[in-house]
């Protein structure tokens, strides 16, 4: 722009000089040819010489004019471009402000989206927790259903067992035989499973099973009646009015005997509260091993009776290992009984 202004200034100076020279020449021509008419042209006045001198200046002037016009056009273009640039700069500034506003809005939207995402995540976790709770409830319901089914099966089994047990009742008195020995035909020194489930023949020598005893005594209070006999044909009895046997989880503990009555002596009292013991689940002082038979042995002296000991037909034991009832013969354990029958019935006799 500075260069253009310089060119314009130079063009103006040249034009001024040209005008001065042109005026001088015109004055010279007027003085020399003052008698010529006014209508005669400048070329005719100056003849060839004047035209040859003025024409270069006229051409130069035309060129200067063209340059000035071009310069003016260029200036107009420059001014137009300046306006366009200013307009673009203004638009750019406006665009920058709008972009900044958009960035702020996008940032706000991002924050909102992030917050919503956190809320959704929290809701998903809550839903997962609820689903797990529902699954746990379903599992509990399934377990309860299985337990109910199992209870139905157990009740059915108990009813079946009680039905079979009732078949062993002797006479119309309601007494149920739970153990019988009279000839030594059945081995009574057996393991835990046999005594739990029972063994032998109800019509002969047998044991009803501790599991059945527990169910019967847990269902209602029972009386226990024990018939005893020796090789000489002497018979005695012992009766207890509240006979209760615990569950297998309690090792079929002899929970209660109640009051004693009879003429055989109370040789079972010392065994009350004792757990049942077999050879494979013996008491701490190995009473089963010493007495050759399972029983409710206590933890100190083993006790004063053992009705599941070894059977001796002649009624004489090797030591303390026979069928013994301490009060029978003043605690002489060489005596081995040859007859035992244990029966139970509900405490209120059936009529």
C-alpha positions as CSV (number, residue, x, y, z in Angstrom):
1,X,0.0,0.0,0.0
2,X,2.9,2.3,0.7
3,X,4.4,1.5,-2.8
4,X,1.0,2.4,-4.4
5,X,0.8,5.7,-2.6
6,X,4.4,6.5,-3.8
7,X,3.5,5.6,-7.4
8,X,0.4,7.9,-7.2
9,X,2.4,10.7,-5.7
10,X,5.1,10.3,-8.4
11,X,2.4,10.2,-11.0
12,X,0.9,13.5,-9.7
13,X,4.3,15.2,-9.7
14,X,5.0,14.1,-13.3
15,X,1.5,15.3,-14.4
16,X,2.3,18.7,-12.8
17,X,5.5,19.0,-14.7
18,X,3.9,17.9,-17.9
19,X,1.2,20.6,-17.4
20,X,3.8,23.3,-16.9
21,X,5.8,22.3,-20.0
22,X,2.5,22.0,-22.0
23,X,1.5,25.6,-20.9
24,X,4.9,27.0,-21.8
25,X,4.7,25.4,-25.2
26,X,1.3,26.8,-25.7
27,X,2.4,30.2,-24.8
28,X,5.3,30.0,-27.2
29,X,3.0,28.9,-29.9
30,X,0.6,31.8,-29.2
31,X,3.3,34.4,-29.3
32,X,4.8,33.0,-32.6
33,X,1.5,32.6,-34.4
34,X,-0.6,35.2,-32.8
35,X,-2.2,36.2,-36.1
36,X,-3.6,32.6,-36.7
37,X,-7.3,32.1,-36.3
38,X,-8.6,30.5,-33.0
39,X,-10.1,27.6,-34.8
40,X,-6.7,26.2,-36.0
41,X,-5.8,23.0,-33.9
42,X,-2.7,22.7,-31.8
43,X,-1.1,20.2,-34.2
44,X,-1.5,22.7,-37.1
45,X,-0.1,25.5,-35.0
46,X,2.9,23.5,-33.9
47,X,3.3,21.7,-37.2
48,X,5.3,18.6,-36.9
49,X,7.7,19.8,-34.4
50,X,5.2,20.7,-31.7
51,X,3.4,17.4,-32.2
52,X,6.6,15.4,-32.0
53,X,7.5,17.2,-28.8
54,X,4.1,17.0,-27.1
55,X,3.0,13.5,-28.1
56,X,5.5,11.6,-25.9
57,X,4.2,13.6,-22.9
58,X,0.6,12.9,-24.0
59,X,1.4,9.2,-24.2
60,X,3.2,9.3,-20.9
61,X,0.2,11.1,-19.4
62,X,-2.1,8.5,-20.8
63,X,0.1,5.8,-19.3
64,X,0.2,7.6,-16.0
65,X,-3.6,7.9,-16.1
66,X,-3.9,4.2,-16.9
67,X,-1.5,3.5,-14.0
68,X,-3.5,5.8,-11.7
69,X,-6.8,4.1,-12.7
70,X,-5.2,0.7,-12.2
71,X,-3.8,1.9,-8.9
72,X,-7.2,3.1,-7.9
73,X,-8.7,-0.2,-8.9
74,X,-6.0,-2.0,-6.9
75,X,-6.7,0.3,-3.9
76,X,-10.4,-0.5,-4.2
77,X,-9.6,-4.2,-4.3
78,X,-7.3,-3.8,-1.3
79,X,-10.0,-1.9,0.5
80,X,-12.5,-4.6,-0.4
81,X,-10.0,-7.3,0.7
82,X,-9.4,-5.5,3.9
83,X,-13.2,-5.4,4.5
84,X,-13.5,-9.1,3.6
85,X,-10.6,-9.9,5.9
86,X,-12.2,-7.9,8.7
87,X,-15.5,-9.5,8.0
88,X,-13.8,-13.0,8.1
89,X,-12.0,-12.1,11.2
90,X,-15.2,-11.0,12.8
91,X,-16.9,-14.2,11.6
92,X,-13.9,-16.2,12.9
93,X,-14.2,-14.5,16.3
94,X,-18.0,-15.2,16.3
95,X,-17.3,-18.8,15.3
96,X,-14.7,-19.1,18.1
97,X,-17.3,-17.9,20.6
98,X,-19.9,-20.2,19.2
99,X,-17.4,-23.1,19.3
100,X,-16.5,-22.2,22.9
101,X,-20.2,-22.2,23.7
102,X,-20.7,-25.5,22.0
103,X,-17.7,-26.9,23.9
104,X,-19.3,-25.8,27.1
105,X,-22.6,-27.3,26.1
106,X,-20.9,-30.5,25.1
107,X,-19.0,-30.6,28.4
108,X,-22.3,-30.1,30.3
109,X,-23.9,-32.8,28.2
110,X,-21.0,-35.1,28.9
111,X,-21.4,-34.5,32.7
112,X,-25.1,-35.2,32.4
113,X,-24.4,-38.4,30.4
114,X,-21.7,-39.4,33.0
115,X,-24.1,-38.8,35.8
116,X,-26.9,-40.8,34.1
117,X,-24.4,-43.6,33.4
118,X,-23.5,-43.7,37.1
119,X,-27.2,-43.8,38.0
120,X,-27.8,-46.6,35.4
121,X,-24.8,-48.5,36.8
122,X,-26.2,-48.1,40.3
123,X,-29.6,-49.3,39.1
124,X,-28.0,-52.3,37.4
125,X,-26.2,-53.2,40.6
126,X,-29.5,-52.9,42.5
127,X,-31.2,-55.1,39.9
128,X,-28.4,-57.6,40.2
129,X,-28.7,-57.6,43.9
130,X,-32.5,-58.1,43.7
131,X,-31.9,-60.9,41.2
132,X,-29.5,-62.6,43.6
133,X,-32.0,-62.2,46.4
134,X,-34.7,-63.7,44.3
135,X,-32.4,-66.6,43.4
136,X,-31.6,-67.1,47.1
137,X,-35.3,-67.1,47.8
138,X,-35.9,-69.6,45.0
139,X,-33.1,-71.8,46.4
140,X,-34.6,-71.5,49.9
141,X,-38.1,-72.3,48.6
142,X,-36.6,-75.3,46.7
143,X,-34.8,-76.5,49.8
144,X,-38.0,-76.1,51.8
145,X,-39.9,-78.1,49.2
146,X,-37.2,-80.8,49.4
147,X,-37.4,-80.8,53.2
148,X,-41.2,-81.1,53.1
149,X,-40.9,-84.0,50.6
150,X,-38.3,-85.6,52.8
151,X,-40.5,-85.1,55.9
152,X,-43.4,-86.8,54.0
153,X,-41.1,-89.7,53.1
154,X,-39.9,-89.9,56.7
155,X,-43.4,-89.8,58.0
156,X,-44.4,-92.5,55.6
157,X,-41.4,-94.6,56.6
158,X,-42.3,-94.1,60.3
159,X,-45.8,-95.1,59.7
160,X,-44.6,-98.2,57.9
161,X,-42.2,-99.0,60.7
162,X,-44.7,-98.4,63.4
163,X,-47.1,-100.7,61.4
164,X,-44.4,-103.4,61.4
165,X,-43.6,-102.8,65.1
166,X,-47.2,-103.3,66.0
167,X,-47.0,-106.7,64.5
168,X,-44.5,-107.7,67.2
169,X,-47.0,-106.9,70.0
170,X,-47.8,-109.8,72.2
171,X,-51.4,-110.4,73.4
172,X,-54.0,-107.7,73.7
173,X,-52.1,-105.9,76.5
174,X,-50.4,-103.5,74.0
175,X,-46.9,-104.5,75.0
176,X,-44.4,-104.5,72.1
177,X,-41.4,-106.7,72.2
178,X,-38.1,-104.8,71.6
179,X,-35.6,-107.5,72.6
180,X,-35.8,-111.2,73.2
181,X,-33.1,-113.8,74.0
182,X,-33.7,-117.5,75.1
183,X,-31.5,-119.9,73.2
184,X,-28.4,-118.1,71.9
185,X,-29.3,-118.7,68.2
186,X,-28.6,-115.1,67.3
187,X,-25.3,-113.2,67.8
188,X,-25.8,-110.0,69.8
189,X,-22.2,-108.7,69.7
190,X,-22.9,-106.6,66.6
191,X,-21.9,-103.2,65.1
192,X,-23.5,-99.8,65.3
193,X,-25.5,-100.2,62.1
194,X,-27.1,-103.4,63.2
195,X,-28.2,-102.0,66.5
196,X,-29.4,-98.9,64.8
197,X,-31.6,-100.7,62.2
198,X,-32.4,-103.9,64.2
199,X,-31.7,-107.6,63.6
200,X,-33.0,-111.1,64.2
201,X,-36.5,-112.5,63.8
202,X,-39.4,-110.9,65.9
203,X,-40.7,-114.5,66.4
204,X,-37.4,-115.6,67.9
205,X,-34.3,-113.9,69.2
206,X,-34.1,-110.3,67.9
207,X,-33.5,-106.6,68.7
208,X,-36.0,-104.1,67.3
209,X,-33.5,-101.3,66.5
210,X,-32.5,-98.1,68.3
211,X,-33.9,-95.9,65.6
212,X,-37.4,-97.4,66.1
213,X,-37.0,-97.1,69.8
214,X,-36.3,-93.5,69.5
215,X,-39.3,-92.8,67.3
216,X,-41.6,-94.8,69.6
217,X,-40.5,-93.2,72.8
218,X,-40.4,-89.7,71.2
219,X,-44.0,-90.1,69.9
220,X,-45.4,-90.7,73.3
221,X,-44.2,-91.7,76.8
222,X,-43.5,-95.4,77.1
223,X,-43.3,-97.9,79.9
224,X,-40.4,-100.5,79.9
225,X,-41.0,-104.0,81.2
226,X,-38.1,-106.4,81.5
227,X,-38.7,-110.2,82.1
228,X,-35.6,-112.1,83.3
229,X,-34.9,-115.8,83.9
230,X,-32.0,-118.0,84.9
231,X,-31.0,-121.6,84.1
232,X,-32.9,-122.9,87.1
233,X,-36.3,-121.6,85.8
234,X,-36.5,-118.6,88.2
235,X,-38.1,-115.5,86.7
236,X,-38.2,-111.9,87.9
237,X,-39.0,-108.6,86.4
238,X,-38.2,-104.9,86.4
239,X,-40.5,-102.1,85.3
240,X,-39.8,-98.4,84.5
241,X,-42.6,-95.9,83.8
242,X,-40.9,-93.3,81.6
243,X,-38.6,-94.9,79.1
244,X,-37.0,-92.5,76.5
245,X,-34.3,-93.1,74.0
246,X,-32.5,-90.2,72.2
247,X,-31.8,-89.8,68.5
248,X,-28.8,-91.1,66.5
249,X,-27.3,-87.7,66.7
250,X,-27.4,-88.1,70.4
251,X,-25.9,-91.6,70.2
252,X,-29.3,-93.0,71.2
253,X,-28.7,-91.9,74.8
254,X,-30.9,-93.5,77.5
255,X,-32.6,-90.2,78.4
256,X,-35.0,-91.4,81.0
257,X,-36.2,-94.4,82.9
258,X,-38.7,-92.9,85.3
259,X,-39.7,-94.8,88.4
260,X,-38.7,-98.4,89.1
261,X,-40.9,-101.2,90.3
262,X,-40.5,-105.0,90.3
263,X,-38.6,-107.8,92.1
264,X,-35.4,-108.1,90.0
265,X,-33.7,-105.0,91.5
266,X,-33.0,-101.6,89.8
267,X,-29.8,-102.6,87.9
268,X,-30.5,-100.3,85.0
269,X,-30.6,-97.0,87.0
270,X,-26.8,-96.5,86.8
271,X,-27.0,-96.6,83.0
272,X,-29.5,-93.6,82.8
273,X,-28.1,-90.7,80.7
274,X,-25.5,-93.1,79.2
275,X,-24.9,-93.2,75.4
276,X,-25.4,-96.5,73.6
277,X,-22.0,-98.2,72.7
278,X,-21.0,-100.9,70.2
279,X,-17.7,-102.5,69.5
280,X,-17.1,-100.0,66.6
281,X,-18.3,-97.1,68.7
282,X,-17.2,-98.2,72.2
283,X,-17.3,-96.2,75.4
284,X,-14.1,-94.5,76.6
285,X,-13.3,-97.4,79.1
286,X,-14.0,-100.1,76.5
287,X,-17.0,-101.6,78.2
288,X,-18.3,-103.3,75.1
289,X,-15.0,-105.2,74.8
290,X,-15.1,-106.2,78.4
291,X,-18.7,-107.3,78.5
292,X,-18.8,-108.9,75.0
293,X,-21.9,-107.0,74.0
294,X,-23.3,-103.5,73.3
295,X,-25.3,-101.7,75.9
296,X,-25.9,-98.3,77.6
297,X,-22.6,-98.3,79.4
298,X,-21.8,-95.4,81.7
299,X,-18.4,-93.7,81.6
300,X,-17.0,-94.9,85.0
301,X,-17.7,-98.4,86.0
302,X,-19.6,-99.5,82.9
303,X,-22.7,-100.2,85.1
304,X,-24.6,-103.0,86.7
305,X,-26.3,-104.7,83.8
306,X,-25.6,-106.0,80.3
307,X,-28.5,-107.8,78.6
308,X,-26.8,-108.0,75.2
309,X,-23.7,-109.9,76.5
310,X,-22.5,-113.3,75.4
311,X,-25.1,-116.1,75.8
312,X,-24.1,-119.1,78.0
313,X,-26.6,-122.0,77.8
314,X,-25.4,-123.4,81.2
315,X,-25.8,-120.0,82.8
316,X,-22.2,-119.6,83.9
317,X,-20.1,-116.8,82.3
318,X,-16.3,-116.7,81.8
319,X,-16.2,-113.4,83.8
320,X,-18.4,-110.3,83.4
321,X,-19.2,-111.1,79.8
322,X,-22.5,-112.9,80.2
323,X,-26.1,-111.8,80.2
324,X,-26.0,-110.0,83.5
325,X,-28.3,-108.1,85.9
326,X,-26.3,-107.1,88.9
327,X,-29.0,-107.3,91.6
328,X,-30.1,-110.8,90.6
329,X,-27.4,-112.7,92.5
330,X,-25.8,-110.0,94.7
331,X,-23.5,-108.7,91.8
332,X,-22.0,-112.1,91.2
333,X,-21.4,-111.6,87.4
334,X,-20.4,-115.3,86.9
335,X,-24.2,-115.9,86.8
336,X,-25.4,-115.5,83.2
337,X,-29.2,-115.2,82.6
338,X,-30.7,-117.5,80.0
339,X,-33.9,-115.6,79.3
340,X,-34.5,-111.9,78.5
341,X,-37.6,-110.2,77.1
342,X,-37.8,-106.4,76.9
343,X,-41.2,-104.9,76.0
344,X,-42.7,-101.4,75.9
345,X,-46.1,-99.8,75.7
346,X,-47.6,-96.3,76.0
347,X,-47.7,-95.1,79.6
348,X,-51.5,-95.2,79.6
349,X,-52.4,-98.9,79.0
350,X,-54.6,-99.7,76.1
351,X,-58.0,-101.1,76.9
